[in-house]
Amino acid sequence: MDRTALKDQAKAELNPNFSYYLLISLPALLLTGLAAIVPFPTIQEAHHGEWQIFVKSSLVTATRSHTNEYLNMWQSIIMFVMLLGLLLMIGVGFAMIDGLRGRSDHHFGWRQMFKIFERGEYFLGSLLIGLLQWVWVFLWTLLLIVPGIVKALAYSQAQWLYRDAIDRGQPIGYTEAITQSRQLMEGYKWEFFVLILSFLGWWLLELITFGLAAIWVMPYRTMTFANFYLKLKDKQAA
């Protein structure tokens, strides 16, 4: 699969409609960015059973039990924000697939921004498929890192497949979506891995610009990955 062509086609859809795709990506960008920059608190023992909690320059002194409650709450909030941002980005991917298929009028609306919630099946399916992906990839990673990476690549198209099946009126199960993804990616995992690596320079640019470059990079990257999925489907249908 031609990576340059994939990216050129993604840019051909993204560039003339950038304001539309940026607007529908904003909630996901803000939430994932917030989860990435919010510091995780550190603790150290003070005296007489009290513990000091540091969040940047702020200091809170509490007992050990209160400290544990505070840390658990903080961690839960960060994880929730990150999860919500990732789910919203999956919804943005759905909108981008519609755009690449010529099914979008590119008129901004709340439905596009929160497309993951447009139908309950989109949200629940994406969430539970993501959970299954995480569990299975984690178990494979316990054996070795490489098998975990291979399985992550194999399962990577599951949410797209699940959504397409719903839209066709032929819904499939969560595990079936992962199975179909594994079958669809047969022979293409290395190509997708190289495609991901080709964005390494863009990720570094995001880091150097303290995330500001993500305004362009995240929609561009997501559009390219959505285009990869569509090309796989075309090959499967041929």
C-alpha positions as CSV (number, residue, x, y, z in Angstrom):
1,M,0.0,0.0,0.0
2,D,1.4,3.4,-1.0
3,R,2.0,5.5,2.1
4,T,2.5,8.7,0.1
5,A,-0.8,8.2,-1.7
6,L,-2.6,7.4,1.5
7,K,-1.3,10.7,3.1
8,D,-2.0,12.7,-0.1
9,Q,-5.6,11.5,-0.2
10,A,-6.0,12.3,3.5
11,K,-4.7,15.8,2.9
12,A,-6.9,16.2,-0.1
13,E,-9.9,15.7,2.1
14,L,-8.5,17.5,5.2
15,N,-7.1,20.7,3.7
16,P,-10.1,22.2,2.1
17,N,-12.3,21.2,5.1
18,F,-9.8,21.8,7.8
19,S,-11.9,24.2,9.9
20,Y,-14.7,21.6,10.0
21,Y,-12.4,18.7,11.0
22,L,-10.6,20.9,13.5
23,L,-13.9,21.9,15.2
24,I,-15.2,18.4,15.5
25,S,-11.8,17.3,16.8
26,L,-11.5,20.0,19.5
27,P,-13.1,18.1,22.4
28,A,-10.9,15.1,21.8
29,L,-7.8,17.3,21.4
30,L,-8.6,19.2,24.6
31,L,-9.3,16.2,26.7
32,T,-6.4,14.1,25.6
33,G,-4.1,17.1,25.9
34,L,-5.4,17.8,29.4
35,A,-4.8,14.3,30.5
36,A,-1.3,14.4,29.1
37,I,-0.2,17.6,30.8
38,V,-1.9,17.3,34.2
39,P,0.8,16.2,36.6
40,F,0.4,13.1,38.7
41,P,0.9,14.0,42.4
42,T,3.9,12.8,44.4
43,I,4.0,12.1,48.1
44,Q,6.5,12.0,50.8
45,E,6.2,11.2,54.5
46,A,6.4,14.3,56.8
47,H,6.1,13.5,60.5
48,H,3.7,12.0,63.1
49,G,2.0,9.9,60.5
50,E,1.3,12.8,58.2
51,W,2.0,12.7,54.5
52,Q,2.7,15.6,52.1
53,I,1.1,15.5,48.6
54,F,2.7,17.6,45.9
55,V,0.9,18.7,42.8
56,K,3.4,21.0,41.0
57,S,4.0,23.7,43.6
58,S,0.9,23.0,45.6
59,L,1.3,21.2,48.9
60,V,-1.4,19.3,50.8
61,T,-0.7,17.6,54.2
62,A,-2.9,14.7,55.1
63,T,-3.0,11.4,56.9
64,R,-1.9,8.2,55.1
65,S,-5.5,7.0,54.6
66,H,-6.6,10.4,53.2
67,T,-3.5,10.5,51.0
68,N,-4.5,7.2,49.4
69,E,-8.0,8.4,48.8
70,Y,-6.7,11.6,47.2
71,L,-4.3,9.7,44.9
72,N,-7.0,7.2,43.9
73,M,-9.4,10.0,43.1
74,W,-6.8,11.9,41.1
75,Q,-5.8,8.9,39.1
76,S,-9.4,8.0,38.4
77,I,-10.1,11.5,37.1
78,I,-7.1,11.5,34.8
79,M,-7.9,8.0,33.4
80,F,-11.6,9.1,32.8
81,V,-10.6,12.2,31.0
82,M,-8.1,10.3,28.8
83,L,-10.7,7.5,28.1
84,L,-13.3,10.1,27.1
85,G,-10.9,11.9,24.8
86,L,-9.9,8.6,23.1
87,L,-13.6,7.7,22.6
88,L,-14.3,11.1,21.1
89,M,-11.4,10.7,18.8
90,I,-12.8,7.4,17.6
91,G,-16.0,9.3,16.8
92,V,-14.0,11.8,14.8
93,G,-12.6,8.9,12.9
94,F,-16.1,7.8,12.0
95,A,-16.8,11.4,10.7
96,M,-13.6,11.3,8.7
97,I,-14.5,7.9,7.1
98,D,-17.8,9.5,6.1
99,G,-15.9,12.4,4.6
100,L,-13.5,10.2,2.6
101,R,-16.5,8.2,1.3
102,G,-18.2,11.4,0.1
103,R,-21.0,11.1,2.6
104,S,-20.4,14.3,4.5
105,D,-21.6,17.8,3.7
106,H,-18.9,19.2,6.0
107,H,-21.4,21.4,7.9
108,F,-20.4,21.7,11.5
109,G,-22.8,20.4,14.1
110,W,-22.8,18.9,17.6
111,R,-23.6,15.5,16.1
112,Q,-20.3,15.4,14.3
113,M,-18.4,16.7,17.3
114,F,-19.8,14.0,19.5
115,K,-20.5,11.3,16.8
116,I,-19.4,8.5,19.2
117,F,-22.6,9.3,21.1
118,E,-24.8,9.5,18.0
119,R,-26.0,5.9,18.6
120,G,-25.7,3.9,21.7
121,E,-24.2,1.1,19.8
122,Y,-21.3,3.3,18.6
123,F,-20.4,4.3,22.2
124,L,-20.9,1.0,23.9
125,G,-19.3,-1.0,21.1
126,S,-16.2,1.2,20.9
127,L,-15.8,1.2,24.7
128,L,-16.1,-2.6,25.1
129,I,-14.1,-3.4,22.0
130,G,-11.4,-1.1,23.4
131,L,-11.5,-2.9,26.7
132,L,-11.2,-6.3,25.0
133,Q,-8.3,-5.1,22.9
134,W,-6.5,-3.8,25.9
135,V,-6.9,-7.0,27.9
136,W,-5.9,-9.3,25.1
137,V,-2.9,-7.1,24.0
138,F,-1.8,-7.0,27.7
139,L,-2.0,-10.8,28.0
140,W,0.1,-11.2,24.8
141,T,2.6,-8.6,26.1
142,L,3.1,-10.7,29.2
143,L,4.7,-13.3,26.9
144,L,6.9,-10.9,25.0
145,I,6.7,-7.3,23.8
146,V,6.7,-8.1,20.1
147,P,3.6,-10.4,20.2
148,G,1.8,-7.7,22.0
149,I,2.6,-5.2,19.3
150,V,1.6,-7.6,16.6
151,K,-1.8,-8.3,18.2
152,A,-2.4,-4.5,18.8
153,L,-1.9,-4.0,15.0
154,A,-4.1,-7.0,14.2
155,Y,-6.9,-5.7,16.3
156,S,-6.6,-2.0,15.3
157,Q,-9.4,-1.9,12.8
158,A,-12.1,-3.4,15.0
159,Q,-14.0,-0.2,15.9
160,W,-14.3,0.8,12.2
161,L,-15.6,-2.7,11.3
162,Y,-18.1,-2.7,14.1
163,R,-19.5,0.7,13.1
164,D,-19.7,-0.2,9.4
165,A,-21.6,-3.4,10.3
166,I,-24.1,-1.4,12.4
167,D,-24.6,1.1,9.5
168,R,-25.3,-1.8,7.1
169,G,-28.0,-3.1,9.4
170,Q,-25.9,-6.3,10.0
171,P,-24.5,-5.7,13.5
172,I,-21.8,-8.0,14.8
173,G,-20.5,-8.9,18.2
174,Y,-17.5,-7.3,19.9
175,T,-15.3,-10.3,19.6
176,E,-16.4,-10.8,16.0
177,A,-15.3,-7.3,15.2
178,I,-11.9,-8.1,16.6
179,T,-11.8,-11.4,14.7
180,Q,-12.7,-9.6,11.5
181,S,-10.0,-7.0,12.2
182,R,-7.4,-9.7,12.6
183,Q,-8.5,-11.3,9.3
184,L,-8.5,-7.9,7.5
185,M,-5.0,-7.1,8.7
186,E,-3.6,-10.4,7.6
187,G,-0.6,-9.4,5.5
188,Y,-0.9,-5.7,6.3
189,K,0.3,-5.4,9.9
190,W,3.8,-4.5,8.9
191,E,2.5,-1.9,6.4
192,F,0.4,-0.3,9.1
193,F,3.3,-0.4,11.6
194,V,5.5,1.5,9.1
195,L,2.7,3.9,8.5
196,I,2.5,4.6,12.2
197,L,6.2,5.1,12.4
198,S,6.1,7.5,9.5
199,F,4.4,10.0,11.9
200,L,7.3,9.8,14.4
201,G,8.6,13.2,13.2
202,W,5.1,14.7,13.6
203,W,4.9,13.3,17.2
204,L,8.3,15.0,17.9
205,L,6.9,18.2,16.5
206,E,3.9,18.0,18.9
207,L,6.4,17.5,21.8
208,I,8.6,20.4,20.8
209,T,5.5,22.7,20.4
210,F,4.1,21.6,23.7
211,G,1.1,20.0,21.9
212,L,0.2,22.9,19.8
213,A,1.1,21.1,16.6
214,A,-1.6,18.5,17.5
215,I,-4.2,21.0,16.1
216,W,-3.0,19.9,12.6
217,V,-1.2,16.6,13.3
218,M,-4.0,14.7,15.1
219,P,-6.7,15.2,12.4
220,Y,-4.1,14.5,9.7
221,R,-2.9,11.3,11.4
222,T,-6.5,10.1,12.1
223,M,-7.6,10.9,8.5
224,T,-4.6,8.9,7.2
225,F,-5.4,5.9,9.4
226,A,-9.1,6.1,8.4
227,N,-8.0,6.1,4.7
228,F,-5.8,3.0,5.4
229,Y,-8.9,1.2,6.7
230,L,-10.9,2.2,3.6
231,K,-8.2,0.9,1.3
232,L,-8.1,-2.4,3.2
233,K,-11.9,-2.7,2.7
234,D,-11.5,-2.0,-1.0
235,K,-8.9,-4.7,-1.3
236,Q,-11.1,-7.1,0.6
237,A,-14.0,-6.4,-1.7
238,A,-12.0,-6.8,-4.9
